[in-house]
């Protein structure tokens, strides 16, 4: 007995050391005193090859270590345009895609820097794959350097979708999913073996829109004829010498040579990673605009971290985002709210909760301006549709006003491997609707009726929010996906512009002078590093982690997206989610 107690206490002590004392040491190392940053001239370094979340994460390991977000980069670049200590910017271009909407916001930021007499120098180790966004993000630079021996291959836009119907048929699994809206294509990955006409039509229009927008911007930046540029890029890869001769890049050289050129142009200024740049603060009496954001799949509940998953994706948690919006409504200092949305949708009920929180902010007398990120579609459009103004980048993906729901029926597949499902239902036939069996006619009718209620609410609220008749709204709904530019043409978006334009719009609606500095306040509860770490220990759910791990090993975004949809439907049978897309 004594041996057992000693072993037990020894194990308990080891757990305490691992989960408490060691993390305290680690956190202390990362959370020392604030670095005031350099006092002299600097050249900001921005590495576009890194993967940045759209918004700063408020939970999980990334919150502990203060990961820089894409919004941080945008706001710091904007502040740098007016900072006399910043001489210019040095960019490491991505070899792959950065996302068309992000490329557009970065381009706008670099053009503003150049207009403020700051230089922008970019270096690329090759523009390889991922569409035009990697090049478009840096095409407005003063100088573009390309590494000798690297390919210049700025491709068009392609979408690839993996269809699982044959696989499901082979293993005896059935997709019991219904969708409302002719173009609501998310369930097609389980129900079809290829693109339907409506699915193909949507993606064709989306791709052509993104490619045309990209050609237009790059041609303007490089002072080339758009038609000639299109022909040039569509002809295929170029050697570094050919890219320079054609005017697609300016110089050939190595990363350190381009960096030296940037610091020399800045008068031997220090090269400073933008993560460590502290922009000049605003006066304490400056007007306050709240910056609230949501990124990732929309789910009910609060956000939380996973201690064992440092690569976990951000989630758009309805309780967390709604609480931030309501806090902004109650904050007497806040004069307007900018709501950053970067989501392809998710739970219809969670989306409805966030929509109501936006309405509560407006009832407090404060305008709400939505800034659409890479995607604000389906549930991502639901949460945005009631705002006072909606701004999107021309290449943002939005719309997808539709709904789908159901389940994946695995009972027959289980029987093939010797597992026999059985059930007892009490309280009517619908009680067992979400069992492993296929839907009965009664259950399917109940599902469709429920979907119709969600779709009717979605479209009626969208029509009201956009000041459209229900007939006009229905004509652009049906699950159809639009670029931001096309969405504005059909009335789903008010203006073109990124985050900084949304902040200016919020100023105008709140009657704040456009040239006046404002304090951007994030009304989330700020956690200390220790509190952020402690929040990780409360996570209990790891639904279908094995599938996610397997899909990450395979490394295909379509597989990840499909499994995430299945997981999401297990929690919320009714979904308003855009189909998983991968832009190439």
C-alpha positions in Angstrom: 0.0 0.0 0.0 2.8 2.3 0.9 4.5 1.7 -2.4 1.3 2.4 -4.2 0.8 5.7 -2.4 4.4 6.7 -3.1 4.0 5.9 -6.8 0.7 7.8 -7.0 2.2 10.9 -5.3 5.2 10.7 -7.6 3.0 10.5 -10.7 0.9 13.4 -9.4 4.0 15.5 -8.8 5.2 14.8 -12.3 1.9 15.9 -13.7 2.0 19.2 -11.7 5.6 19.8 -13.0 4.5 19.2 -16.6 1.3 21.1 -16.7 2.0 24.0 -14.3 5.6 24.7 -13.5 7.2 24.0 -16.9 4.6 26.1 -18.8 5.2 28.9 -16.3 8.9 28.9 -17.2 8.1 28.8 -20.9 5.5 31.5 -20.7 7.7 33.7 -18.7 10.3 33.5 -21.4 7.8 34.7 -24.0 6.1 37.3 -21.9 8.8 39.5 -20.6 8.7 43.3 -20.6 7.4 45.2 -23.6 9.9 46.0 -26.2 9.6 49.7 -27.1 11.2 49.0 -30.5 13.9 51.0 -32.2 14.0 54.7 -31.9 15.7 55.3 -35.3 14.9 54.7 -38.9 13.7 51.3 -39.9 12.8 49.2 -43.0 9.9 46.9 -42.2 10.3 43.3 -43.2 7.2 41.3 -44.2 7.4 37.7 -45.0 4.4 36.7 -47.2 5.5 33.1 -47.2 4.3 32.6 -43.7 0.8 31.5 -42.8 -1.1 34.2 -40.9 -4.6 33.8 -39.3 -6.9 36.6 -40.5 -7.4 37.8 -37.0 -5.3 37.5 -33.8 -6.3 34.3 -32.0 -7.7 34.8 -28.5 -7.3 31.2 -27.2 -5.0 28.3 -27.7 -1.2 28.1 -28.1 -1.2 30.9 -30.6 -2.7 33.3 -28.1 0.1 32.4 -25.6 2.9 33.2 -28.0 1.2 36.3 -29.6 1.0 35.2 -33.2 0.8 38.1 -35.6 -2.4 38.2 -37.7 -3.1 39.4 -41.2 -5.1 42.3 -39.7 -2.0 43.2 -37.6 0.0 43.4 -40.8 -2.6 45.6 -42.5 -3.0 48.1 -39.6 0.8 48.3 -39.1 1.5 48.9 -42.8 -1.2 51.6 -42.7 0.4 53.3 -39.7 3.8 53.0 -41.3 2.7 55.3 -44.1 2.6 58.2 -41.7 5.5 57.2 -39.5 8.6 59.3 -40.2 10.8 56.5 -38.7 9.7 54.0 -41.4 11.7 54.4 -44.6 10.2 51.6 -46.6 9.2 47.9 -46.7 11.1 44.8 -47.7 8.9 41.9 -48.8 9.6 38.2 -49.2 7.0 37.1 -51.8 5.2 33.8 -51.5 6.1 31.1 -54.0 2.5 30.0 -53.7 -0.9 31.7 -53.4 -1.7 34.1 -50.6 -5.4 34.4 -51.5 -6.8 36.9 -54.0 -8.6 39.0 -51.5 -5.5 39.2 -49.3 -3.4 40.1 -52.3 -5.8 43.0 -53.0 -5.6 44.4 -49.4 -1.8 44.1 -49.4 -1.6 45.8 -52.8 -3.7 48.7 -51.5 -1.4 49.0 -48.5 1.7 49.1 -50.6 0.3 51.7 -52.9 -0.5 53.9 -49.9 3.1 53.5 -48.7 4.5 54.5 -52.1 2.1 57.5 -52.2 3.6 58.5 -48.9 7.1 58.4 -50.4 8.0 55.1 -48.8 9.7 52.5 -51.0 8.6 48.9 -51.4 11.1 46.2 -52.5 10.0 42.6 -53.0 12.1 39.5 -53.5 10.8 36.2 -54.9 12.4 32.8 -54.9 10.0 31.9 -57.7 6.3 32.4 -58.5 5.4 28.8 -58.8 1.8 27.7 -58.3 -1.4 28.9 -56.5 -2.9 31.3 -59.1 -2.0 35.0 -59.6 -2.3 36.1 -56.0 1.3 35.6 -55.1 2.4 38.0 -57.8 -0.5 40.4 -57.5 0.3 40.9 -53.8 3.7 42.4 -54.7 3.1 43.7 -58.2 2.8 47.3 -56.9 6.3 47.3 -55.4 9.0 49.7 -56.7 11.3 46.8 -57.4 10.6 43.1 -57.8 13.6 40.9 -57.5 13.6 37.3 -58.8 16.2 34.7 -57.7 18.4 33.4 -60.5 17.3 29.9 -61.6 13.7 30.4 -60.2 10.7 29.9 -62.4 8.2 32.7 -63.1 5.0 30.9 -63.4 2.0 33.1 -62.7 -0.9 30.9 -63.6 -4.6 31.4 -64.2 -7.3 30.4 -61.7 -8.4 26.7 -61.3 -10.6 25.0 -58.8 -10.5 21.4 -58.0 -13.1 19.5 -56.0 -12.9 15.9 -54.8 -16.2 14.0 -55.1 -16.8 11.2 -52.8 -20.0 9.5 -54.1 -18.2 6.5 -55.6 -16.2 6.0 -52.5 -19.3 6.2 -50.3 -21.1 3.7 -52.6 -18.2 1.3 -52.4 -18.2 1.2 -48.7 -22.0 1.2 -48.3 -22.4 4.7 -47.0 -25.1 7.1 -48.2 -25.4 10.8 -48.3 -28.7 11.8 -46.7 -28.3 15.5 -47.3 -30.8 17.9 -48.8 -30.1 21.4 -50.1 -32.2 24.4 -50.8 -31.0 26.7 -53.6 -30.1 25.6 -57.1 -26.5 26.7 -56.6 -26.1 25.4 -53.1 -23.3 23.0 -54.0 -21.7 22.0 -50.7 -23.5 18.6 -50.5 -22.4 17.7 -54.1 -19.1 16.4 -52.9 -21.0 13.5 -51.3 -23.8 13.1 -53.8 -22.2 13.6 -57.3 -19.2 12.2 -59.2 -18.4 15.5 -60.9 -19.6 19.1 -61.3 -23.3 19.7 -62.0 -24.1 22.4 -64.6 -25.0 24.9 -61.8 -21.8 24.0 -59.8 -19.6 24.4 -62.9 -21.3 27.7 -63.9 -20.7 29.2 -60.4 -17.0 28.3 -60.4 -16.4 29.3 -64.0 -17.8 32.8 -63.2 -15.8 33.0 -60.0 -12.6 32.0 -61.7 -13.0 34.4 -64.6 -13.8 37.2 -62.3 -10.7 36.7 -60.1 -8.4 36.2 -63.2 -9.7 39.4 -64.9 -9.4 41.5 -61.7 -5.8 40.2 -61.2 -4.8 41.0 -64.8 -6.2 44.5 -64.5 -4.3 45.2 -61.3 -1.0 43.7 -62.4 -1.1 45.5 -65.7 -1.7 48.8 -64.0 1.2 48.2 -61.5 3.7 47.0 -64.2 2.5 49.5 -66.8 1.7 46.8 -69.3 -1.2 46.4 -71.7 -3.8 44.1 -70.1 -4.4 42.0 -73.2 -0.6 41.6 -73.8 -0.1 40.7 -70.1 -2.9 38.1 -70.2 -1.4 36.5 -73.3 2.1 36.6 -71.7 1.0 34.9 -68.5 -1.3 32.3 -70.2 1.6 31.2 -72.4 3.2 29.5 -69.5 6.3 29.7 -67.3 9.1 32.1 -68.0 12.8 32.0 -67.2 14.2 34.7 -64.9 15.9 36.4 -67.9 12.7 36.3 -69.9 10.6 37.6 -67.0 13.0 40.6 -66.7 13.1 41.3 -70.4 9.3 41.3 -70.5 9.1 43.7 -67.6 7.5 41.3 -65.2 10.4 41.7 -62.7 13.0 44.4 -62.3 16.2 42.7 -61.1 17.7 39.2 -60.6 19.4 38.5 -57.4 19.5 36.7 -54.1 17.4 37.4 -51.0 20.3 38.9 -49.0 21.2 41.2 -52.0 17.6 42.5 -52.1 17.6 43.0 -48.4 20.9 44.9 -48.6 19.4 47.0 -51.3 16.4 47.8 -49.2 18.5 48.9 -46.1 20.8 50.9 -48.3 17.9 52.7 -49.9 16.7 53.4 -46.4 20.0 55.1 -45.5 21.3 52.0 -43.7 18.2 51.8 -41.6 17.6 48.8 -39.4 15.6 45.9 -41.0 12.8 45.2 -38.6 10.3 42.4 -38.7 6.8 43.8 -38.8 5.9 41.5 -35.9 8.1 43.7 -33.7 7.0 47.1 -35.1 5.1 49.3 -32.6 3.3 52.0 -34.5 3.0 55.5 -32.9 0.1 55.5 -30.4 -2.9 57.7 -30.7 -4.0 60.4 -28.3 -6.0 59.1 -25.3 -8.9 61.3 -26.3 -9.1 59.9 -29.8 -12.5 58.4 -30.9 -12.8 54.7 -30.5 -13.9 52.2 -33.1 -14.3 48.6 -32.0 -12.8 46.0 -34.2 -14.6 42.7 -33.8 -13.7 39.6 -35.9 -14.7 36.1 -36.7 -12.8 33.6 -38.7 -13.3 30.0 -39.7 -16.4 27.7 -39.5 -19.3 29.2 -37.6 -20.3 27.1 -34.6 -22.3 27.5 -31.5 -20.7 28.0 -28.1 -17.4 29.7 -27.1 -14.0 29.4 -28.6 -11.3 27.4 -26.9 -7.9 26.0 -27.5 -6.5 22.5 -27.8 -3.4 21.9 -25.8 -2.2 19.2 -28.1 -2.9 20.8 -31.5 -0.7 23.8 -32.2 -2.0 23.8 -35.8 -5.7 23.9 -34.9 -7.7 26.2 -37.2 -9.5 29.2 -35.9 -13.3 28.9 -35.3 -16.0 31.5 -35.5 -17.7 30.8 -32.2 -21.1 32.4 -31.8 -21.0 33.0 -28.0 -17.5 34.5 -28.2 -18.2 36.8 -31.2 -21.7 37.8 -29.9 -20.2 38.7 -26.5 -17.6 40.9 -28.2 -20.3 42.7 -30.3 -22.5 43.2 -27.2 -19.5 44.5 -25.2 -18.9 47.1 -28.0 -22.6 48.1 -27.8 -22.2 48.7 -24.0 -18.9 50.4 -24.2 -19.6 54.2 -23.9 -16.3 55.0 -25.6 -17.1 53.1 -28.8 -18.6 55.2 -31.5 -18.8 52.5 -34.3 -18.0 48.9 -34.9 -16.0 47.3 -37.8 -16.9 43.6 -38.0 -14.3 41.6 -39.9 -15.8 38.4 -41.4 -13.7 35.6 -42.9 -15.9 32.5 -43.0 -17.5 30.1 -45.5 -20.4 29.6 -43.1 -21.5 26.9 -40.7 -24.4 26.5 -38.3 -27.5 28.4 -39.2 -28.5 28.8 -35.6 -25.1 30.2 -34.6 -25.2 32.5 -37.5 -28.6 33.8 -36.5 -27.3 34.5 -33.0 -24.4 36.6 -34.3 -26.8 38.4 -36.7 -28.9 39.4 -33.7 -25.8 40.7 -31.9 -25.1 43.0 -34.8 -28.7 44.2 -34.6 -28.2 44.9 -30.9 -25.2 47.1 -31.6 -27.2 49.1 -34.1 -30.0 49.5 -31.5 -27.4 51.1 -29.2 -27.0 53.8 -31.8 -23.7 52.7 -33.2 -23.2 51.9 -36.9 -21.8 48.5 -37.9 -19.6 48.2 -41.0 -18.6 44.7 -42.2 -15.2 44.1 -43.7 -15.2 40.9 -45.8 -12.0 39.0 -45.8 -11.1 36.2 -48.2 -14.6 34.7 -47.9 -17.8 35.8 -46.3 -20.3 33.3 -47.8 -23.4 31.5 -46.7 -23.3 31.7 -42.9 -20.5 34.3 -43.3 -23.0 36.4 -45.4 -25.8 35.7 -42.8 -23.9 37.4 -40.0 -23.0 40.4 -42.3 -26.3 41.0 -44.1 -27.8 43.3 -41.5 -24.9 45.7 -41.2 -25.2 49.4 -42.0 -22.6 48.9 -44.7 -20.8 45.9 -46.2 -17.4 46.3 -47.8 -15.6 43.6 -49.7 -12.5 43.2 -51.8 -13.2 42.8 -55.5 -12.0 39.2 -55.2 -13.7 38.3 -51.9 -16.0 35.3 -52.2 -19.5 36.0 -50.9 -23.1 35.2 -51.3 -24.1 31.5 -51.2 -27.5 32.4 -49.7 -28.8 28.9 -49.2 -29.0 26.1 -46.7 -28.4 22.4 -46.6 -28.7 19.7 -43.9 -28.8 16.0 -43.2 -26.4 13.3 -42.4 -24.1 10.6 -43.7 -25.8 7.2 -43.2 -23.3 4.6 -42.4 -25.5 1.7 -41.2 -25.1 -0.4 -44.4 -21.4 0.1 -44.4 -21.2 -1.1 -40.8 -23.1 -4.2 -41.7 -20.6 -5.0 -44.3 -17.9 -5.3 -41.7 -20.0 -7.2 -39.2 -21.4 -4.4 -37.1 -25.2 -4.5 -36.9 -26.9 -1.2 -35.8 -30.2 -1.6 -34.0 -32.4 1.0 -32.4 -35.5 1.7 -30.3 -37.4 4.9 -30.9 -39.9 6.5 -28.7 -41.8 9.6 -29.4 -42.4 9.3 -33.2 -40.5 8.4 -36.3 -38.5 11.6 -36.4 -36.8 10.7 -33.0 -34.4 8.5 -34.9 -33.8 10.8 -37.8 -30.1 11.2 -37.0 -29.3 7.6 -36.4 -26.9 5.7 -38.6 -29.7 4.5 -40.9 -31.0 6.1 -44.0 -33.8 8.7 -43.7 -37.3 7.4 -44.0 -39.8 9.4 -46.1 -41.3 10.9 -43.0 -37.9 11.9 -41.7 -36.8 13.4 -45.1 -40.0 15.5 -45.3 -39.4 16.8 -41.7 -35.8 17.7 -42.8 -36.9 19.5 -45.9 -39.6 21.4 -43.9 -37.0 22.5 -41.4 -34.6 23.6 -44.2 -37.4 25.6 -45.8 -37.9 27.5 -42.6 -34.2 28.4 -42.3 -34.0 29.4 -46.0 -37.1 31.6 -45.7 -35.7 33.3 -42.7 -32.3 33.7 -44.3 -33.7 35.3 -47.5 -36.3 37.5 -45.8 -33.7 38.9 -43.4 -31.2 39.4 -46.2 -33.9 41.2 -48.3 -34.7 43.5 -45.3 -31.0 44.1 -44.5 -30.2 45.0 -48.1 -33.3 47.0 -48.7 -34.4 44.7 -51.5 -37.7 43.0 -52.4 -37.8 39.3 -51.6 -38.2 38.7 -55.3 -35.0 40.6 -56.2 -33.1 38.9 -53.3 -34.3 35.4 -54.4 -32.9 36.1 -57.9 -29.4 36.5 -56.5 -29.7 33.9 -53.8 -30.3 30.1 -54.5 -26.8 29.4 -53.0 -25.0 31.3 -55.8 -21.5 32.4 -55.0 -20.2 35.8 -56.2 -16.9 37.7 -56.3 -17.1 40.9 -54.2 -17.2 42.9 -57.4 -20.1 41.0 -58.8 -21.9 41.0 -55.4 -21.8 44.8 -55.4 -23.4 44.8 -58.9 -26.3 42.7 -57.7 -26.8 44.6 -54.4 -25.3 42.2 -51.9 -22.4 44.5 -51.1 -22.2 48.3 -50.8 -18.6 49.3 -51.6 -15.3 47.8 -52.7 -12.5 48.0 -50.2 -10.5 46.2 -47.5 -10.2 46.6 -43.8 -8.8 50.2 -43.8 -11.6 51.3 -46.2 -14.1 49.8 -43.7 -12.6 51.8 -40.9 -12.9 55.0 -43.0 -16.5 54.1 -43.7 -17.2 53.6 -40.0 -15.7 57.0 -39.4 -18.0 58.5 -41.9 -21.1 56.8 -40.4 -20.1 57.9 -36.9 -19.4 61.4 -38.1 -15.7 61.2 -37.2 -13.5 63.4 -39.4 -11.8 61.2 -42.0 -8.4 62.5 -41.2 -8.7 62.0 -37.5 -6.8 59.2 -35.8 -8.9 56.7 -34.1 -8.2 54.0 -31.4 -9.0 50.5 -32.7 -10.3 48.6 -29.7 -10.9 44.9 -29.6 -13.6 44.2 -27.0 -12.6 40.6 -26.3 -11.5 39.8 -22.8 -7.7 40.1 -22.8 -6.1 37.0 -21.4 -2.7 36.9 -19.8 -0.4 34.2 -21.2 -1.0 32.1 -18.1 -4.8 32.5 -18.5 -4.6 31.5 -22.1 -2.6 28.4 -21.2 -5.1 27.5 -18.4 -8.0 27.8 -20.9 -6.4 24.9 -22.9 -6.8 22.5 -20.0 -10.6 22.8 -20.2 -10.9 21.4 -23.7 -12.6 18.0 -23.7 -14.0 17.4 -27.2 -11.8 15.9 -29.9 -14.4 14.8 -32.4 -13.1 12.7 -35.2 -9.5 13.7 -34.5 -8.3 10.6 -36.2 -9.9 11.6 -39.5 -8.5 15.1 -39.3 -5.0 13.8 -38.5 -5.3 11.4 -41.5 -6.5 14.2 -43.8 -3.6 16.4 -42.7 -1.2 13.6 -43.6 -2.8 13.4 -47.0 -2.4 17.2 -47.1 -5.5 18.0 -49.2 -7.7 20.9 -48.3 -10.7 19.3 -50.0 -10.5 16.2 -47.8 -10.1 18.4 -44.7 -13.1 20.5 -45.8 -15.3 17.5 -46.4 -14.5 15.9 -43.0 -15.1 19.3 -41.3 -18.5 19.5 -42.9 -19.4 16.0 -41.7 -18.2 16.9 -38.2 -20.1 20.1 -38.3 -23.3 18.4 -39.3 -23.0 16.0 -36.4 -23.3 19.0 -34.1 -25.7 21.2 -36.2 -27.8 19.3 -38.7 -28.8 22.5 -40.5 -26.0 24.2 -42.3 -25.5 27.4 -44.3 -22.0 26.7 -45.5 -20.2 27.3 -48.8 -18.6 24.4 -50.5 -14.9 23.8 -49.8 -12.9 25.5 -52.5 -9.2 25.4 -53.3 -8.0 28.2 -55.7 -5.0 27.2 -57.8 
